[in-house]
Amino acid sequence: MAQQPDTIFYNGKITTLDRKNPEVCALALAGGAVAAIGSDKDMRALAGKNARHIDLKGKRIVPGLNDSHTHLIRGGLNYNMELRWDGVR
């Protein structure tokens, strides 16, 4: 781990998508990226003194969908036939 974690999420249900370790209860972020996953005790021990500690209170975290591109021409021609994200919270 190159950078000390600045945010710790603990007391949760965190889906990892790792078949060998599909769920953990805590994760550590450093500079906005996942730095480590594991137990509450282990992740809190990694944190610096100024790190934010966020209690998930048993809630779940799942990996997100981050789509940073568009298909403007195809979207414009076939907008009504494309998968629609408008109205999705």
Residue pairs with C-beta under 8 A, 6 or more apart in sequence:
1 30
1 35
1 36
1 46
2 30
3 30
3 31
3 35
4 30
4 46
4 47
4 48
4 51
5 28
5 29
5 30
5 35
5 36
5 43
5 46
5 47
5 48
5 51
6 29
6 30
6 31
6 47
6 48
6 50
6 51
6 52
7 28
7 29
7 51
7 52
7 54
8 26
8 27
8 28
8 29
8 43
8 44
8 46
8 47
8 51
8 52
8 53
8 54
9 26
9 27
9 28
9 29
9 43
9 54
9 56
9 61
10 25
10 26
10 40
10 43
10 44
10 53
10 54
10 55
10 56
11 25
11 26
11 40
11 55
11 56
11 57
11 58
12 25
12 26
12 56
12 57
12 58
12 59
12 60
12 61
13 23
13 25
13 56
13 58
13 59
13 60
13 61
14 23
14 24
14 25
14 26
14 27
14 37
14 60
14 61
15 22
15 23
15 60
15 61
15 62
15 63
16 22
16 23
16 24
16 37
17 63
21 37
24 37
24 38
24 39
25 39
25 40
26 37
26 38
26 39
26 40
26 42
26 43
26 44
27 34
27 36
27 37
27 38
27 43
27 61
28 34
28 35
28 36
28 37
28 43
28 46
28 47
29 35
35 46
36 42
36 43
36 46
37 43
44 53
47 53
74 82
75 82
